[in-house]
Amino acid sequence: MKKTILSGMIFALILSSHIPSFAFNSINENDNIFYNKNLNVWSKEENKNDISLIKKISDGTGSYSIYYYDINTPAFILSSNYEFIDNNNLIGIDNANLKYNKIIYKDSKFIEQPLTIEELKNIFKNAEIIKISEFKNNKIKIKKPLFKTKEILLVNNTDKYFHKYFINPEKNGNKNIKGLITLDKKFKKVEFSHPSGDKLIIYTR
């Protein structure tokens, strides 16, 4: 009986130390994607009458995504540096600003439209949305279930800029979406930091 209880406790600890991740239909450099104006849908599979686009990344440290109709004809430039398709929508992640957009076709051109909080909740279903304005003195406390992990998504509703910020511990971050952070059992504190020393601190309770 004691062995069974001990084994169950160990299994629970293993599960609680595992950091889950969202599965995104990512758009990588040189990938082709397709947009159908009649159906208003994005896809990685081409259908009749689709607009074909190819993704490129700009040069430099502040790289961002550029989509082309062909190798010489740009279609649109985004503020984001990571995109994925979710429910037939093209979603752009602006990691430097912790802002999130969907790309829509309007007045014969592609534009970025900010995602609402409700849209973010629908995309990041397992994450709690945390606005930057909710931090007090650059600190916040997040309630987390005992022995379980919890995802949060930082959303910037201020004029702050977060270029070059990183997550510490690194394993609690998401390599593509800077604002998507996993809070786990082991670490009671996660820092969102800049090399200069500026930081936001997230405590769990």
C-alpha positions, 0 to 999 in steps of 0.5 A, spaced: 500 500 500 505 504 501 509 503 495 502 504 491 502 511 494 509 513 493 509 511 486 503 515 485 506 521 488 512 520 484 508 520 478 504 526 480 511 530 481 513 528 474 507 530 471 507 537 475 514 538 473 513 537 465 512 544 461 506 543 456 506 547 450 501 549 445 501 546 438 501 552 433 501 551 425 507 555 424 509 559 418 517 558 417 521 562 412 520 560 405 514 557 407 508 558 402 501 560 404 495 561 401 489 566 402 482 565 399 478 572 398 472 569 397 472 564 403 476 569 407 480 563 409 488 562 410 491 555 409 497 552 407 494 548 402 492 551 395 485 551 392 482 554 386 483 562 386 487 562 392 492 568 393 499 565 393 504 568 398 511 566 401 514 568 407 521 572 408 525 574 414 528 581 414 535 582 416 538 585 422 537 584 430 530 587 429 527 582 424 520 582 422 516 578 417 515 580 409 510 576 405 511 576 397 507 574 391 513 572 388 521 573 389 521 580 387 514 583 389 512 584 396 505 583 398 505 586 405 510 587 411 508 585 418 510 588 425 511 581 427 516 576 427 512 569 428 506 567 425 501 561 425 495 559 422 489 558 427 482 556 425 483 559 418 486 566 421 493 568 420 496 570 427 502 575 427 506 575 434 509 582 435 514 579 440 518 586 441 511 589 443 508 583 446 502 584 441 498 580 437 494 581 431 491 577 425 492 579 418 486 581 414 484 583 407 481 590 406 480 595 401 484 591 396 490 590 401 493 586 407 493 589 414 494 587 421 488 588 426 489 587 433 486 581 436 481 582 442 482 579 449 476 574 447 480 572 441 486 571 444 482 567 450 480 563 444 486 562 441 490 560 447 485 556 451 489 554 456 492 560 458 490 566 463 491 573 460 495 577 464 495 585 462 502 589 463 498 594 466 496 589 472 504 589 474 505 593 480 512 596 481 514 591 476 511 585 480 505 580 480 502 574 484 499 569 480 494 563 483 496 556 481 493 550 482 498 545 487 502 540 483 500 543 476 503 547 471 499 553 468 500 558 462 500 565 462 500 570 456 503 577 457 499 582 453 502 589 452 496 594 453 502 600 455 507 604 451 512 599 454 517 596 449 520 589 450 525 588 445 531 583 447 527 581 453 528 574 455 525 569 460 528 566 466 528 560 467 529 559 460 525 553 460 519 556 462 518 560 456 516 559 449 521 560 443 516 563 438 512 567 443 515 571 448 509 573 452 507 565 453 510 563 459 509 556 463 509 557 471 511 550 474 511 547 481 519 548 482 520 555 481 516 560 485 518 566 481 519 567 473 523 573 471 521 577 464 528 581 464 532 585 459 540 585 459 540 592 462 537 589 468 530 591 467 525 586 469 518 584 470 517 579 476 512 573 476 510 570 483 506 564 484 502 562 490 
